[in-house]
Amino acid sequence: MLPLIATASPLDHPPVQTFKRRDILPLGANRLWQIRSGAVRLLTLAEDGTPITLGFWGDGDLTGQPLLCIQPGEIECLTKVQAVPLSPEQCWNFQQVMRSHLQQMQELIRVRQGQIPQRLQQLLNWLALKFGHPVEQGRLIQLRLTHQDMADAIGTTRVTVTRLMQEMERNGQIGYSKKNCVILPDT
């Protein structure tokens, strides 16, 4: 992986900050966060107050206010997160990072279209590409999301996601690891 930041000297390295699950990363007009470990999601709110997930970022990814194209927006920790605050000037490929950020938001907006079972399958496929690793049974999604997190991402209810996940497991469309991570079988 190419370094995403360039600093003048070791003294310029900002300290790693640690956040708990469900903490909100502080946003600033001139602050990016480089995720060193863990995962976060970008949320906005619909007019009725319903959360809409616009992105998921993990190890090595950059996110923050300079990359957000929507208000209101907040970045929520899905796991324990270690992150480093940076300025956009410290990111040597800021334009590329911005394009990647926008592309991910567009992909997740597309996942919110169509029938709900297909939305859930598309989300799981996308998560397998972004956070998955090959295992003997298929592709292990190492990002553990709650059914509510998935519901927020595809625009449905937690109850519907729970029912569909149980149905998908019965049909062999998904499995689970010993640590309760989703496995998508190879097709």
Buried (B, 14 or more C-beta within 10 A) or exposed (E): EEEBBEEEEEEEEBEEBBBEEEBEBBBEEEBBBBBBBBBBBBBBBEEEEEBBBBBBBBBEBBBBBBBBEEEEBBBBBBBEBBBBBBBBEBBEBBEEBBEBBEEBBEBBEEBBEEEBBEBBBBBBBBBBEBBBEEBEEBBBBBBBBEBBBBBBBBBBEBEBBBBBBEEBEEEEBBBEBEEEBBBBEEE
